Amino acid sequence: MNFAEHLKNQLNIVDVIGHYVRLKRQGAGQRYVGLCPFHSEKTPSFGVHSALGYYKCFGCQEGGDVFKFVQQIESLTFPEALKVLAERYGIPMPERERPHDPEAQRRAALEEMYEIATETFQNNLRSGSGTEARRYLESRGVSSASMDEFRLGLSEASGQQLVQRLQKFGPVLLEESGLVSKRQEGGFYDRFRARLMFPIHNEGGKVIAFGGRALRPGDEPKYLNSPDTKLYKKSSVLYNLHRAKIDARKHNRMILVEGYMDVIGVYSAGIHEVVASSGTALGIDQVRAIKRQISLQQAGTGQIVLNFDPDPAGARSTEKYISSLLAEGLRVKVMEIPGGLDPDEYIQQNGAEGYRNGLANATSYFQWLADRARTKFDVRTAEGRVDAFKFIAPVIEQVHDRIERSAIANEIAEYLKVDRSVISETFRRQGVRQTNPQRARDKNLDIPPNEKILVSCLLVSADARAVIEQYLSGSPLLPLLELRQIFEAAFALSAEGASFSLEALTGRVDGRLERILIDVTFSDCTVQEESAAEQAISCLKALESKSVTAAQQQLKIRIRDLEREGNFAEALRLADELNRVYERPTKT
Ligand SMILES: [Zn+2]
């Protein structure tokens, strides 16, 4: 067994994918569903089969095994995916298996550089020269435990510390890392100088970037971020996601705040499902990353709470975020903090309990928007009220559900005292039609149920495979089956002594059958491994008797036609054949 196979046997695909996607078990079976991480969707069409170690999206057709998934979601090569999984699950990897392609080595080197930088910054903060920075953090309510947990650090003022520590990686990697800048006259200097350093992690928990806050008054910009690199894409990473997702799933909620300090403040108060984006806009990848953690299946659950600073910039961000989140079908609430305080300041003054109360009282986004519109327009005049409504309308249009959309529009119109005719004029558009992946799938599954179940048996149990092969090999039933090719492929695998897997099977059938095979894997007919052999036999018998009946019927029709034509000799010959078919013993 090679290392990849060994590793695959140790991994549970539901665990691995569950690291990125909130999965829900379907019934008592081995199938799980969730929102696809590879395309935008509102109802889950992404399936994972635990026993078969396979995932499939019926929306975008992505699918494969656990390695393919990690490769895709982390944009890694196959050897890199092996390495990531081996490290994450503590499975020792033989030296010769380590990735040797240049791309993978470069990425590994960059990760190492970020780790060195993180440790360097942490040590600076803990040392004597970090006193002032530590005092600042303490004044903002950050305990030393939180400093350690968030791996906060301090960059040195000289601008040469990292350049020296990272020298061994060479100038090309140095430049690529985004940790240093190039001097016009040659040579490098540290990108971050005399700044409070916030490491930014990827979903796997590795440091891939930094946010640096200026400590000296007058230093611009106040926040300096890492540039995009091979490891980091600003628009797709959320600060603290790797920690937040556990509680986000537990409480079915994610709180979005503006800055690193807010995240640390809220998190340290014991509310862990909190993240921040590093920009004023929310990228599609960021929205999806949040959505993957939140259940959309039960009405009223799966909330996003926006809690931004109570200033005009914060309000503008809130508006933009509401739009992007609604467009993805998320439920949005807005939490406003009284007294013009930032979230972390508010927690310092009012404690965790105060913040929790604020969360519980968060208002729906449309109420927040209506209140905002009221401050922008003169709602004492009819014109102003219509303008206020028109200001909110584009956001309401993002709501996909037609009934919900018109309910919200009515509610806002009432709140703003706008005439109903204005609403109907604004919302005369058609509702957004959504293609239903379930329906597309069922069409594909237009095959006899017994054959479907038989394929399920074939997939889940070696005993069932043996029974099916014994029964069908050379049987006149086999050529009559719609899924004949699938069974033949399975028999061929066993004849070659190859090990059985869904991928081996899909590799041997045409595209249509491959789809059917995967559909069956994730369809609602689940067969338990223990009873599969028994179930296979009853399916085979049912299929056989059905095929006999069908053959009989065909012959009877033909005989009748022949009699009508006066061809009695041929009719008689067929009647004989009919008797033979009728009497043919069925195999057991
Ligand atoms: Zn998909």
Boltz pocket constraint, residues with backbone or C-beta under 6 A from the ligand:
constraints:
  - pocket:
      binder: B
      contacts: [[A, 36], [A, 37], [A, 38], [A, 39], [A, 46], [A, 57], [A, 58], [A, 59], [A, 60], [A, 61], [A, 62]]
      max_distance: 6.0
